[in-house]
């Protein structure tokens, strides 16, 4: 009985380790790239000075309209995906849901367009989380974590089992 469990544990450890390795390599590489996205030029860095307190900023709807006016019509038609407000820098980053993932950076108080460009790090974020493969694939990250735990537990068991027989 114990030999059968040991054999099952060895095979399970081997195959779970192989599966987990592929997923963990992708997650590790994309994680390192995401940690250094600004230094690698994957995320635009727009210097700006806040002109006043957040209370004096333009309404979000007006800022979204200004961002939509700064991009091609097909990008504006894709709609605003998210808005990242940075009060200390006095700016807002408006990201669109198009395939290119265009982002418009605006001054919070004047609505002036500071930069329009692609967000090259979005692909890495979606790959890192599994989101790139669709909604259900987000669970890929969770599966990798569970596989890693299973590999760790079975590895310790394989290491301890021969020692316990002494």
mmCIF file of the C-alpha atoms, coordinates in Angstrom:
data_MODEL
# 
_entry.id   MODEL 
# 
loop_
_atom_site.group_PDB 
_atom_site.id 
_atom_site.type_symbol 
_atom_site.label_atom_id 
_atom_site.label_alt_id 
_atom_site.label_comp_id 
_atom_site.label_asym_id 
_atom_site.label_entity_id 
_atom_site.label_seq_id 
_atom_site.pdbx_PDB_ins_code 
_atom_site.Cartn_x 
_atom_site.Cartn_y 
_atom_site.Cartn_z 
_atom_site.occupancy 
_atom_site.B_iso_or_equiv 
_atom_site.pdbx_formal_charge 
_atom_site.auth_seq_id 
_atom_site.auth_comp_id 
_atom_site.auth_asym_id 
_atom_site.auth_atom_id 
_atom_site.pdbx_PDB_model_num 
ATOM 1   C CA . UNK A 1 1   ? 0.000   0.000  0.000   1.00 0.00 ? 1   UNK A CA 1 
ATOM 2   C CA . UNK A 1 2   ? 2.734   2.471  0.967   1.00 0.00 ? 2   UNK A CA 1 
ATOM 3   C CA . UNK A 1 3   ? 4.747   1.573  -2.147  1.00 0.00 ? 3   UNK A CA 1 
ATOM 4   C CA . UNK A 1 4   ? 1.711   2.264  -4.302  1.00 0.00 ? 4   UNK A CA 1 
ATOM 5   C CA . UNK A 1 5   ? 1.285   5.667  -2.633  1.00 0.00 ? 5   UNK A CA 1 
ATOM 6   C CA . UNK A 1 6   ? 4.994   6.362  -3.096  1.00 0.00 ? 6   UNK A CA 1 
ATOM 7   C CA . UNK A 1 7   ? 4.808   5.421  -6.797  1.00 0.00 ? 7   UNK A CA 1 
ATOM 8   C CA . UNK A 1 8   ? 1.688   7.580  -7.268  1.00 0.00 ? 8   UNK A CA 1 
ATOM 9   C CA . UNK A 1 9   ? 3.349   10.441 -5.389  1.00 0.00 ? 9   UNK A CA 1 
ATOM 10  C CA . UNK A 1 10  ? 6.475   10.189 -7.572  1.00 0.00 ? 10  UNK A CA 1 
ATOM 11  C CA . UNK A 1 11  ? 4.497   10.198 -10.839 1.00 0.00 ? 11  UNK A CA 1 
ATOM 12  C CA . UNK A 1 12  ? 2.200   12.931 -9.634  1.00 0.00 ? 12  UNK A CA 1 
ATOM 13  C CA . UNK A 1 13  ? 5.166   15.006 -8.497  1.00 0.00 ? 13  UNK A CA 1 
ATOM 14  C CA . UNK A 1 14  ? 6.891   14.528 -11.843 1.00 0.00 ? 14  UNK A CA 1 
ATOM 15  C CA . UNK A 1 15  ? 3.939   15.477 -14.057 1.00 0.00 ? 15  UNK A CA 1 
ATOM 16  C CA . UNK A 1 16  ? 2.671   18.273 -11.832 1.00 0.00 ? 16  UNK A CA 1 
ATOM 17  C CA . UNK A 1 17  ? 6.206   19.625 -11.778 1.00 0.00 ? 17  UNK A CA 1 
ATOM 18  C CA . UNK A 1 18  ? 6.411   19.573 -15.563 1.00 0.00 ? 18  UNK A CA 1 
ATOM 19  C CA . UNK A 1 19  ? 3.057   21.364 -15.912 1.00 0.00 ? 19  UNK A CA 1 
ATOM 20  C CA . UNK A 1 20  ? 3.834   23.886 -13.197 1.00 0.00 ? 20  UNK A CA 1 
ATOM 21  C CA . UNK A 1 21  ? 7.284   24.637 -14.600 1.00 0.00 ? 21  UNK A CA 1 
ATOM 22  C CA . UNK A 1 22  ? 5.936   25.927 -17.906 1.00 0.00 ? 22  UNK A CA 1 
ATOM 23  C CA . UNK A 1 23  ? 3.353   28.151 -16.257 1.00 0.00 ? 23  UNK A CA 1 
ATOM 24  C CA . UNK A 1 24  ? 5.752   29.385 -13.596 1.00 0.00 ? 24  UNK A CA 1 
ATOM 25  C CA . UNK A 1 25  ? 8.441   30.266 -16.136 1.00 0.00 ? 25  UNK A CA 1 
ATOM 26  C CA . UNK A 1 26  ? 5.950   32.440 -18.043 1.00 0.00 ? 26  UNK A CA 1 
ATOM 27  C CA . UNK A 1 27  ? 4.732   34.037 -14.824 1.00 0.00 ? 27  UNK A CA 1 
ATOM 28  C CA . UNK A 1 28  ? 8.281   34.638 -13.559 1.00 0.00 ? 28  UNK A CA 1 
ATOM 29  C CA . UNK A 1 29  ? 9.535   36.213 -16.796 1.00 0.00 ? 29  UNK A CA 1 
ATOM 30  C CA . UNK A 1 30  ? 6.467   38.417 -17.247 1.00 0.00 ? 30  UNK A CA 1 
ATOM 31  C CA . UNK A 1 31  ? 6.590   39.368 -13.561 1.00 0.00 ? 31  UNK A CA 1 
ATOM 32  C CA . UNK A 1 32  ? 10.198  40.554 -13.840 1.00 0.00 ? 32  UNK A CA 1 
ATOM 33  C CA . UNK A 1 33  ? 9.371   42.504 -17.005 1.00 0.00 ? 33  UNK A CA 1 
ATOM 34  C CA . UNK A 1 34  ? 6.358   44.108 -15.292 1.00 0.00 ? 34  UNK A CA 1 
ATOM 35  C CA . UNK A 1 35  ? 8.497   45.094 -12.299 1.00 0.00 ? 35  UNK A CA 1 
ATOM 36  C CA . UNK A 1 36  ? 10.806  47.009 -14.644 1.00 0.00 ? 36  UNK A CA 1 
ATOM 37  C CA . UNK A 1 37  ? 8.265   48.190 -17.240 1.00 0.00 ? 37  UNK A CA 1 
ATOM 38  C CA . UNK A 1 38  ? 9.118   51.865 -16.849 1.00 0.00 ? 38  UNK A CA 1 
ATOM 39  C CA . UNK A 1 39  ? 12.872  51.296 -17.197 1.00 0.00 ? 39  UNK A CA 1 
ATOM 40  C CA . UNK A 1 40  ? 12.291  49.054 -20.230 1.00 0.00 ? 40  UNK A CA 1 
ATOM 41  C CA . UNK A 1 41  ? 10.174  51.735 -21.905 1.00 0.00 ? 41  UNK A CA 1 
ATOM 42  C CA . UNK A 1 42  ? 7.011   49.629 -21.838 1.00 0.00 ? 42  UNK A CA 1 
ATOM 43  C CA . UNK A 1 43  ? 5.060   52.310 -19.977 1.00 0.00 ? 43  UNK A CA 1 
ATOM 44  C CA . UNK A 1 44  ? 5.195   56.007 -20.861 1.00 0.00 ? 44  UNK A CA 1 
ATOM 45  C CA . UNK A 1 45  ? 6.461   58.310 -18.143 1.00 0.00 ? 45  UNK A CA 1 
ATOM 46  C CA . UNK A 1 46  ? 4.908   61.759 -18.504 1.00 0.00 ? 46  UNK A CA 1 
ATOM 47  C CA . UNK A 1 47  ? 6.311   64.407 -16.168 1.00 0.00 ? 47  UNK A CA 1 
ATOM 48  C CA . UNK A 1 48  ? 3.696   66.908 -15.027 1.00 0.00 ? 48  UNK A CA 1 
ATOM 49  C CA . UNK A 1 49  ? 3.223   69.289 -12.120 1.00 0.00 ? 49  UNK A CA 1 
ATOM 50  C CA . UNK A 1 50  ? -0.127  69.439 -10.332 1.00 0.00 ? 50  UNK A CA 1 
ATOM 51  C CA . UNK A 1 51  ? -1.705  72.876 -10.820 1.00 0.00 ? 51  UNK A CA 1 
ATOM 52  C CA . UNK A 1 52  ? -3.911  72.666 -7.760  1.00 0.00 ? 52  UNK A CA 1 
ATOM 53  C CA . UNK A 1 53  ? -5.859  70.370 -5.464  1.00 0.00 ? 53  UNK A CA 1 
ATOM 54  C CA . UNK A 1 54  ? -7.921  67.468 -6.799  1.00 0.00 ? 54  UNK A CA 1 
ATOM 55  C CA . UNK A 1 55  ? -11.126 69.346 -5.953  1.00 0.00 ? 55  UNK A CA 1 
ATOM 56  C CA . UNK A 1 56  ? -10.295 71.838 -8.732  1.00 0.00 ? 56  UNK A CA 1 
ATOM 57  C CA . UNK A 1 57  ? -9.901  69.150 -11.404 1.00 0.00 ? 57  UNK A CA 1 
ATOM 58  C CA . UNK A 1 58  ? -12.185 68.866 -14.407 1.00 0.00 ? 58  UNK A CA 1 
ATOM 59  C CA . UNK A 1 59  ? -15.001 66.303 -14.171 1.00 0.00 ? 59  UNK A CA 1 
ATOM 60  C CA . UNK A 1 60  ? -14.157 62.779 -15.319 1.00 0.00 ? 60  UNK A CA 1 
ATOM 61  C CA . UNK A 1 61  ? -16.735 62.947 -18.115 1.00 0.00 ? 61  UNK A CA 1 
ATOM 62  C CA . UNK A 1 62  ? -15.069 66.067 -19.571 1.00 0.00 ? 62  UNK A CA 1 
ATOM 63  C CA . UNK A 1 63  ? -11.640 64.429 -19.352 1.00 0.00 ? 63  UNK A CA 1 
ATOM 64  C CA . UNK A 1 64  ? -12.967 61.281 -21.064 1.00 0.00 ? 64  UNK A CA 1 
ATOM 65  C CA . UNK A 1 65  ? -14.399 63.416 -23.880 1.00 0.00 ? 65  UNK A CA 1 
ATOM 66  C CA . UNK A 1 66  ? -11.066 65.207 -24.309 1.00 0.00 ? 66  UNK A CA 1 
ATOM 67  C CA . UNK A 1 67  ? -9.277  61.845 -24.469 1.00 0.00 ? 67  UNK A CA 1 
ATOM 68  C CA . UNK A 1 68  ? -11.745 60.507 -27.046 1.00 0.00 ? 68  UNK A CA 1 
ATOM 69  C CA . UNK A 1 69  ? -11.161 63.584 -29.190 1.00 0.00 ? 69  UNK A CA 1 
ATOM 70  C CA . UNK A 1 70  ? -7.402  62.901 -29.169 1.00 0.00 ? 70  UNK A CA 1 
ATOM 71  C CA . UNK A 1 71  ? -7.592  59.381 -30.641 1.00 0.00 ? 71  UNK A CA 1 
ATOM 72  C CA . UNK A 1 72  ? -8.795  57.970 -33.979 1.00 0.00 ? 72  UNK A CA 1 
ATOM 73  C CA . UNK A 1 73  ? -12.569 57.384 -34.218 1.00 0.00 ? 73  UNK A CA 1 
ATOM 74  C CA . UNK A 1 74  ? -12.212 53.588 -34.192 1.00 0.00 ? 74  UNK A CA 1 
ATOM 75  C CA . UNK A 1 75  ? -10.292 53.783 -30.917 1.00 0.00 ? 75  UNK A CA 1 
ATOM 76  C CA . UNK A 1 76  ? -12.861 56.124 -29.369 1.00 0.00 ? 76  UNK A CA 1 
ATOM 77  C CA . UNK A 1 77  ? -15.612 53.744 -30.543 1.00 0.00 ? 77  UNK A CA 1 
ATOM 78  C CA . UNK A 1 78  ? -13.948 50.920 -28.557 1.00 0.00 ? 78  UNK A CA 1 
ATOM 79  C CA . UNK A 1 79  ? -14.708 52.922 -25.409 1.00 0.00 ? 79  UNK A CA 1 
ATOM 80  C CA . UNK A 1 80  ? -12.765 53.864 -22.327 1.00 0.00 ? 80  UNK A CA 1 
ATOM 81  C CA . UNK A 1 81  ? -11.397 50.785 -20.557 1.00 0.00 ? 81  UNK A CA 1 
ATOM 82  C CA . UNK A 1 82  ? -10.065 52.538 -17.461 1.00 0.00 ? 82  UNK A CA 1 
ATOM 83  C CA . UNK A 1 83  ? -9.011  55.858 -16.055 1.00 0.00 ? 83  UNK A CA 1 
ATOM 84  C CA . UNK A 1 84  ? -6.015  56.169 -13.757 1.00 0.00 ? 84  UNK A CA 1 
ATOM 85  C CA . UNK A 1 85  ? -6.135  59.415 -11.768 1.00 0.00 ? 85  UNK A CA 1 
ATOM 86  C CA . UNK A 1 86  ? -2.844  60.618 -10.303 1.00 0.00 ? 86  UNK A CA 1 
ATOM 87  C CA . UNK A 1 87  ? -3.610  63.698 -8.180  1.00 0.00 ? 87  UNK A CA 1 
ATOM 88  C CA . UNK A 1 88  ? -0.026  64.231 -6.985  1.00 0.00 ? 88  UNK A CA 1 
ATOM 89  C CA . UNK A 1 89  ? 1.157   64.431 -10.607 1.00 0.00 ? 89  UNK A CA 1 
ATOM 90  C CA . UNK A 1 90  ? -1.906  66.387 -11.717 1.00 0.00 ? 90  UNK A CA 1 
ATOM 91  C CA . UNK A 1 91  ? -2.710  63.977 -14.515 1.00 0.00 ? 91  UNK A CA 1 
ATOM 92  C CA . UNK A 1 92  ? -5.112  61.269 -15.600 1.00 0.00 ? 92  UNK A CA 1 
ATOM 93  C CA . UNK A 1 93  ? -4.351  58.353 -17.892 1.00 0.00 ? 93  UNK A CA 1 
ATOM 94  C CA . UNK A 1 94  ? -7.307  57.274 -20.006 1.00 0.00 ? 94  UNK A CA 1 
ATOM 95  C CA . UNK A 1 95  ? -6.881  53.797 -21.509 1.00 0.00 ? 95  UNK A CA 1 
ATOM 96  C CA . UNK A 1 96  ? -9.088  52.611 -24.341 1.00 0.00 ? 96  UNK A CA 1 
ATOM 97  C CA . UNK A 1 97  ? -10.336 49.068 -24.966 1.00 0.00 ? 97  UNK A CA 1 
ATOM 98  C CA . UNK A 1 98  ? -8.997  48.819 -28.537 1.00 0.00 ? 98  UNK A CA 1 
ATOM 99  C CA . UNK A 1 99  ? -6.580  46.139 -29.728 1.00 0.00 ? 99  UNK A CA 1 
ATOM 100 C CA . UNK A 1 100 ? -3.642  48.553 -29.687 1.00 0.00 ? 100 UNK A CA 1 
ATOM 101 C CA . UNK A 1 101 ? -4.495  49.662 -26.125 1.00 0.00 ? 101 UNK A CA 1 
ATOM 102 C CA . UNK A 1 102 ? -4.015  53.363 -26.701 1.00 0.00 ? 102 UNK A CA 1 
ATOM 103 C CA . UNK A 1 103 ? -3.635  55.591 -23.688 1.00 0.00 ? 103 UNK A CA 1 
ATOM 104 C CA . UNK A 1 104 ? -4.135  59.339 -23.521 1.00 0.00 ? 104 UNK A CA 1 
ATOM 105 C CA . UNK A 1 105 ? -2.500  61.269 -20.686 1.00 0.00 ? 105 UNK A CA 1 
ATOM 106 C CA . UNK A 1 106 ? -4.269  64.524 -19.793 1.00 0.00 ? 106 UNK A CA 1 
ATOM 107 C CA . UNK A 1 107 ? -3.678  67.337 -17.343 1.00 0.00 ? 107 UNK A CA 1 
ATOM 108 C CA . UNK A 1 108 ? -6.352  67.046 -14.619 1.00 0.00 ? 108 UNK A CA 1 
ATOM 109 C CA . UNK A 1 109 ? -7.043  70.772 -14.407 1.00 0.00 ? 109 UNK A CA 1 
ATOM 110 C CA . UNK A 1 110 ? -6.763  72.033 -17.982 1.00 0.00 ? 110 UNK A CA 1 
ATOM 111 C CA . UNK A 1 111 ? -7.683  68.898 -19.942 1.00 0.00 ? 111 UNK A CA 1 
ATOM 112 C CA . UNK A 1 112 ? -4.592  69.434 -22.104 1.00 0.00 ? 112 UNK A CA 1 
ATOM 113 C CA . UNK A 1 113 ? -3.406  66.301 -23.891 1.00 0.00 ? 113 UNK A CA 1 
ATOM 114 C CA . UNK A 1 114 ? 0.111   65.558 -22.640 1.00 0.00 ? 114 UNK A CA 1 
ATOM 115 C CA . UNK A 1 115 ? 0.709   62.311 -24.525 1.00 0.00 ? 115 UNK A CA 1 
ATOM 116 C CA . UNK A 1 116 ? -1.019  59.754 -26.727 1.00 0.00 ? 116 UNK A CA 1 
ATOM 117 C CA . UNK A 1 117 ? 0.619   56.357 -27.064 1.00 0.00 ? 117 UNK A CA 1 
ATOM 118 C CA . UNK A 1 118 ? 0.319   52.604 -26.844 1.00 0.00 ? 118 UNK A CA 1 
ATOM 119 C CA . UNK A 1 119 ? 0.621   50.799 -23.521 1.00 0.00 ? 119 UNK A CA 1 
ATOM 120 C CA . UNK A 1 120 ? 3.056   48.024 -24.369 1.00 0.00 ? 120 UNK A CA 1 
ATOM 121 C CA . UNK A 1 121 ? 2.893   46.540 -20.882 1.00 0.00 ? 121 UNK A CA 1 
ATOM 122 C CA . UNK A 1 122 ? -0.793  45.564 -21.123 1.00 0.00 ? 122 UNK A CA 1 
ATOM 123 C CA . UNK A 1 123 ? 0.066   42.445 -23.137 1.00 0.00 ? 123 UNK A CA 1 
ATOM 124 C CA . UNK A 1 124 ? 2.498   41.375 -20.410 1.00 0.00 ? 124 UNK A CA 1 
ATOM 125 C CA . UNK A 1 125 ? -0.082  42.016 -17.673 1.00 0.00 ? 125 UNK A CA 1 
ATOM 126 C CA . UNK A 1 126 ? -2.698  39.957 -19.479 1.00 0.00 ? 126 UNK A CA 1 
ATOM 127 C CA . UNK A 1 127 ? -0.224  37.149 -20.177 1.00 0.00 ? 127 UNK A CA 1 
ATOM 128 C CA . UNK A 1 128 ? 0.962   37.203 -16.557 1.00 0.00 ? 128 UNK A CA 1 
ATOM 129 C CA . UNK A 1 129 ? -2.567  36.881 -15.192 1.00 0.00 ? 129 UNK A CA 1 
ATOM 130 C CA . UNK A 1 130 ? -3.821  34.478 -17.875 1.00 0.00 ? 130 UNK A CA 1 
ATOM 131 C CA . UNK A 1 131 ? -6.407  37.050 -18.963 1.00 0.00 ? 131 UNK A CA 1 
ATOM 132 C CA . UNK A 1 132 ? -5.000  37.059 -22.519 1.00 0.00 ? 132 UNK A CA 1 
ATOM 133 C CA . UNK A 1 133 ? -6.535  33.628 -23.154 1.00 0.00 ? 133 UNK A CA 1 
ATOM 134 C CA . UNK A 1 134 ? -10.016 34.687 -22.034 1.00 0.00 ? 134 UNK A CA 1 
ATOM 135 C CA . UNK A 1 135 ? -12.061 34.947 -18.884 1.00 0.00 ? 135 UNK A CA 1 
ATOM 136 C CA . UNK A 1 136 ? -11.734 31.353 -17.712 1.00 0.00 ? 136 UNK A CA 1 
ATOM 137 C CA . UNK A 1 137 ? -7.974  31.341 -18.261 1.00 0.00 ? 137 UNK A CA 1 
ATOM 138 C CA . UNK A 1 138 ? -7.496  33.829 -15.444 1.00 0.00 ? 138 UNK A CA 1 
ATOM 139 C CA . UNK A 1 139 ? -7.701  30.706 -13.314 1.00 0.00 ? 139 UNK A CA 1 
ATOM 140 C CA . UNK A 1 140 ? -4.415  29.637 -14.961 1.00 0.00 ? 140 UNK A CA 1 
ATOM 141 C CA . UNK A 1 141 ? -2.514  31.728 -12.427 1.00 0.00 ? 141 UNK A CA 1 
ATOM 142 C CA . UNK A 1 142 ? -4.428  30.060 -9.619  1.00 0.00 ? 142 UNK A CA 1 
ATOM 143 C CA . UNK A 1 143 ? -3.780  26.632 -11.142 1.00 0.00 ? 143 UNK A CA 1 
ATOM 144 C CA . UNK A 1 144 ? -0.055  27.387 -11.301 1.00 0.00 ? 144 UNK A CA 1 
ATOM 145 C CA . UNK A 1 145 ? -0.081  28.323 -7.616  1.00 0.00 ? 145 UNK A CA 1 
ATOM 146 C CA . UNK A 1 146 ? -1.953  25.140 -6.660  1.00 0.00 ? 146 UNK A CA 1 
ATOM 147 C CA . UNK A 1 147 ? 0.397   23.039 -8.814  1.00 0.00 ? 147 UNK A CA 1 
ATOM 148 C CA . UNK A 1 148 ? 3.386   24.651 -7.151  1.00 0.00 ? 148 UNK A CA 1 
ATOM 149 C CA . UNK A 1 149 ? 1.997   23.793 -3.717  1.00 0.00 ? 149 UNK A CA 1 
ATOM 150 C CA . UNK A 1 150 ? 1.304   20.194 -4.830  1.00 0.00 ? 150 UNK A CA 1 
ATOM 151 C CA . UNK A 1 151 ? 4.851   19.880 -6.185  1.00 0.00 ? 151 UNK A CA 1 
ATOM 152 C CA . UNK A 1 152 ? 6.280   21.252 -2.940  1.00 0.00 ? 152 UNK A CA 1 
ATOM 153 C CA . UNK A 1 153 ? 4.199   18.917 -0.745  1.00 0.00 ? 153 UNK A CA 1 
ATOM 154 C CA . UNK A 1 154 ? 4.915   15.845 -2.861  1.00 0.00 ? 154 UNK A CA 1 
ATOM 155 C CA . UNK A 1 155 ? 8.609   16.765 -3.092  1.00 0.00 ? 155 UNK A CA 1 
ATOM 156 C CA . UNK A 1 156 ? 8.898   17.002 0.679   1.00 0.00 ? 156 UNK A CA 1 
ATOM 157 C CA . UNK A 1 157 ? 7.010   13.731 1.021   1.00 0.00 ? 157 UNK A CA 1 
ATOM 158 C CA . UNK A 1 158 ? 9.361   12.029 -1.459  1.00 0.00 ? 158 UNK A CA 1 
ATOM 159 C CA . UNK A 1 159 ? 12.323  13.390 0.448   1.00 0.00 ? 159 UNK A CA 1 
ATOM 160 C CA . UNK A 1 160 ? 10.991  12.444 3.900   1.00 0.00 ? 160 UNK A CA 1 
ATOM 161 C CA . UNK A 1 161 ? 9.531   9.007  3.046   1.00 0.00 ? 161 UNK A CA 1 
ATOM 162 C CA . UNK A 1 162 ? 12.872  7.171  2.629   1.00 0.00 ? 162 UNK A CA 1 
ATOM 163 C CA . UNK A 1 163 ? 14.178  8.772  5.816   1.00 0.00 ? 163 UNK A CA 1 
ATOM 164 C CA . UNK A 1 164 ? 11.145  7.700  7.827   1.00 0.00 ? 164 UNK A CA 1 
ATOM 165 C CA . UNK A 1 165 ? 11.792  4.022  7.017   1.00 0.00 ? 165 UNK A CA 1 
ATOM 166 C CA . UNK A 1 166 ? 15.097  4.053  8.907   1.00 0.00 ? 166 UNK A CA 1 
# 
